[in-house]
Amino acid sequence: MNDTHKQLHATTEAPNGKPDDKPSNKPAVRKAAKPKPVRWKKWLIIAGIGAAALALAAVMLQPSVIDVQLAQATQGPLSEAVEAQGQTRAKLRYTVAASISGRLLRTSIGVGDRIERGDVLAQIAPPPTDARSLATARAELAAAQARQRQAHAVLAEATSGARLASTEAARRSELFRMGMVSVESRDAYAQTAQAAADRVASAEASLVAAGAEVQSARSRLLGAGTAGDDAGAIMVRAPVSGHVLKVIEESERVVQAGSPLFELSQGEALELVVDVLTQDAVQVQAGQPIDITGWGGPRALVGKVRYVEPGAFTKVSALGVQEQRVNVIGDLDAAPPTLGAGYRIEAAIVTWSGNQVLQIPTGALFRRAGAWQTFAVEEGRARLRRLEVGHRNAEFAEVTAGIQAGESVVVFPSDLVADGVRVRDGSARHSIQGMQF
């Protein structure tokens, strides 16, 4: 009971340090506990140890020396070319067309046949005529023949009258000489004889015209018989000696005048047709050499640019992209006998070439920080070099600054190659291991 009373009436000390006998009416105040310090330093130390362990593992896993493919910067000939596909075609081409409208008969001439100038390539018969046109043509022929007979009769009459008038004029001239007729009578008979002679000339002209009408009426009847009637067919002959490149119309059918029938080549001369992009064509000029490969033969052929066509055309690429291209026409120096017209080729038009050009493989170049760079090898370590590059092709590139002849560069560097990394030529090492295996 006394203990309980003591807990309820806790005594307080006076400001002078003595206990206050008066009971306090204020509740007891408990002091707040201080917060425990966060152990962030411990986690920071753990994270640092982990990072150091990862870095150590990376260093231990990375090889001390990286095997790479090396190549030397050399001086030698280098050329830059525009590469594209093309084809061959006959240099002197002729297109033979139908001279008249009619029924083209089936020809026996085939592609590749050798022909001589004047050989018959095809025959064109006049087209068959319908019954009404046939009756009209026959009636016109009969009328023309009748006019021809009439002209014959008129000519005979005029000839007889002219003969009589001439005789009378000669008689009157003799009588005038004897003084038996007047000069007026003599001149009148002479004028009558001259008029009779003019009528004979007119009758002869009418007879010629009537004969021409008969020929015209008969020409309308050409081909007016059955389809198999080839009377009056026109021969289509070869204008030059050479080979047949294409037979455009093989079967028998009706063609119009001017329709192409054959394509011929004069002689064996071939030319090259290479379509290139317009941005590449501006570098191509007449006289530049052309290296020809991919034609199927064991050796490369040589040609020369003759001219670049002035007009371009649109061509859709294999990826479906529209491209502006232009044809480059070239001459083939010596075409082998096995190469014909229309054969596919791979052409490289040389637009620039040099003799003593400092060069490295294009596989050693890469773009970084907006410039061409490479890894040069110095004392067994890869060193990043910035280069100035000039002309280049698919294999080598001209270096105008940044490297010297004889220095080694890393070809196709991997992600392990960096500035200062130890490297060695792995090609020789791999070849030795392959020999041991």
URTA-V938384 format. One record per helix or strand of 2 or more residues. SS is the DSSP state (h for helix, s for strand). FROM is the first residue (numbers start at 1). LEN is the number of residues. Records with the same first field share a line. If there is no record, write none. Layout:
SS: FROM-LEN, FROM-LEN
This chain:
h: 2-7, 40-22, 131-48, 183-38, 278-4, 362-3, 426-11
s: 12-2, 19-2, 66-7, 74-17, 93-5, 102-3, 114-2, 120-6, 234-4, 242-6, 253-3, 260-7, 270-8, 289-5, 301-8, 313-4, 322-11, 344-18, 366-3, 371-8, 381-12, 396-6, 408-4, 422-4
